[in-house]
Amino acid sequence: MSVVIVGGNDCMVCQYKFLCRKYNCKAKVFTQMMGLKNKIGSPDLLVLFTKTVSHKMVKTALAKTKGQNIRITRCHSSSMTALKEILEEYTV
């Protein structure tokens, strides 16, 4: 399963990817706007960490995935526990 995470903390990128690998997911993490528009692709799951992301990034991510069969989840917290709960819910 492929996961795209938009938002979160810059220092947590490697930890987000490591946790996704534990759940057999391939992850792309975008904490900055740079590259989001062209590299988002068509993941199985889009995770939006709403507290640590700009409105422009959310709009861009949603516009790029519009019309595709992608599950989208929004979470206010960008913690590892929040990501773990999301992955447990969607990877079963």
C-alpha positions in Angstrom: 0.0 0.0 0.0 1.3 3.5 -0.8 0.8 6.4 1.6 1.4 10.1 1.1 1.8 12.2 4.2 1.3 15.9 3.9 2.4 18.0 6.8 4.2 16.9 10.0 7.5 17.9 11.4 10.7 18.1 9.3 12.7 16.2 11.9 10.1 13.3 11.9 10.3 12.4 8.2 12.5 9.4 8.6 10.5 8.2 11.6 7.2 8.5 9.6 8.7 6.4 6.8 10.1 3.8 9.2 6.7 3.4 10.9 5.0 3.0 7.5 7.5 0.3 6.5 6.5 -1.6 9.7 3.0 -1.7 8.3 4.2 -2.7 4.8 3.5 0.6 3.3 5.6 2.7 1.0 5.5 6.3 2.1 6.2 9.7 0.6 6.3 12.6 3.1 5.9 16.2 2.2 6.5 18.7 5.0 7.2 21.6 2.7 5.4 22.8 -0.5 8.4 22.2 -2.7 7.8 19.2 -4.9 4.3 18.4 -3.7 2.6 19.4 -6.9 4.6 17.1 -9.2 5.5 14.2 -7.0 2.3 13.3 -5.1 1.3 10.6 -7.6 -1.8 8.4 -6.9 -1.4 6.8 -3.4 -3.8 4.4 -1.7 -4.0 6.7 1.3 -3.5 10.4 1.7 -2.8 11.6 5.3 -3.2 15.3 6.0 -1.7 16.5 9.3 -3.7 19.7 9.6 -2.0 21.4 12.5 1.4 21.5 10.8 0.4 22.2 7.2 -0.6 25.3 5.3 -4.0 25.7 3.7 -2.3 26.0 0.3 -0.6 22.6 0.8 -3.9 21.0 1.7 -5.6 22.5 -1.3 -2.8 21.4 -3.6 -2.8 17.9 -2.3 -6.6 17.6 -2.6 -6.6 19.1 -6.1 -4.0 16.6 -7.3 -5.9 13.6 -6.0 -9.4 14.8 -7.0 -11.3 12.3 -9.1 -9.0 9.4 -8.1 -10.0 6.5 -5.8 -7.9 7.6 -2.9 -8.8 7.3 0.8 -8.1 10.7 2.5 -7.8 11.1 6.3 -7.2 14.3 8.2 -5.6 14.4 11.7 -4.9 17.4 13.8 -1.9 15.8 15.5 1.2 14.9 13.7 2.6 12.5 16.3 3.8 9.0 15.7 0.9 7.7 17.8 -1.6 9.4 15.5 0.1 8.0 12.4 0.2 4.5 14.0 -3.6 4.7 14.7 -4.3 5.8 11.1 -2.2 3.0 9.7 -3.8 0.4 12.0 -7.2 1.5 10.8 -6.5 1.6 7.1 -4.0 -1.4 6.6 -6.3 -4.1 8.1 
